[in-house]
Amino acid sequence: MEKVNKAIAYYSKQSKKILEEVNSSDDLTVEDVIQLGEELSILEYKLTALEVAKEN
C-alpha cells in the first residue's frame, strides 16, 4: 500500500506541475497545449487506476 501512496503523490505532483505550467504561460503554442493535455490525461488515468487499486 505504501508504494501505491507514493505513486499517487508522485503523479499528483506531476499533474499539478503541468497545470501550473499551462496556467502561468501566455506563450504556449497549440501543439504545446495538446502535448501537455495528453500528458495530463495519462497522469489522470494512472491516478484513477491507483485510487481504484488503493480501495481494493
C-alpha positions as CSV (number, residue, x, y, z in Angstrom):
1,M,0.0,0.0,0.0
2,E,2.9,2.3,0.7
3,K,4.1,2.1,-2.9
4,V,0.6,3.0,-4.1
5,N,0.5,6.0,-1.9
6,K,3.9,7.1,-3.1
7,A,2.9,6.7,-6.7
8,I,-0.3,8.7,-6.1
9,A,1.7,11.5,-4.5
10,Y,4.2,11.5,-7.4
11,Y,1.6,11.6,-10.2
12,S,-0.4,14.2,-8.3
13,K,2.7,16.4,-8.1
14,Q,3.4,15.9,-11.8
15,S,-0.2,16.8,-12.7
16,K,0.0,19.9,-10.6
17,K,3.2,20.9,-12.4
18,I,1.6,20.6,-15.8
19,L,-1.5,22.6,-14.7
20,E,0.8,25.3,-13.3
21,E,2.8,25.5,-16.5
22,V,-0.4,25.8,-18.6
23,N,-2.0,28.4,-16.3
24,S,1.2,30.5,-15.9
25,S,2.3,30.6,-19.5
26,D,0.9,33.0,-22.0
27,D,3.0,32.0,-25.0
28,L,2.1,28.3,-25.4
29,T,1.5,27.1,-28.9
30,V,-1.4,24.9,-29.9
31,E,1.0,22.0,-30.1
32,D,2.3,22.7,-26.6
33,V,-1.3,22.7,-25.2
34,I,-2.1,19.5,-27.0
35,Q,1.1,17.8,-25.7
36,L,0.5,19.0,-22.2
37,G,-3.1,17.9,-22.3
38,E,-2.1,14.4,-23.5
39,E,0.5,14.2,-20.7
40,L,-2.1,15.3,-18.1
41,S,-4.6,12.8,-19.5
42,I,-2.1,10.0,-19.0
43,L,-1.3,11.1,-15.5
44,E,-5.0,11.3,-14.6
45,Y,-5.6,7.8,-15.9
46,K,-2.8,6.5,-13.8
47,L,-4.1,8.3,-10.7
48,T,-7.6,6.8,-11.3
49,A,-6.2,3.3,-11.6
50,L,-4.1,3.8,-8.4
51,E,-7.1,5.1,-6.5
52,V,-9.1,2.1,-7.5
53,A,-6.2,-0.2,-6.5
54,K,-6.0,1.5,-3.2
55,E,-9.6,0.9,-2.4
56,N,-9.3,-2.8,-3.1
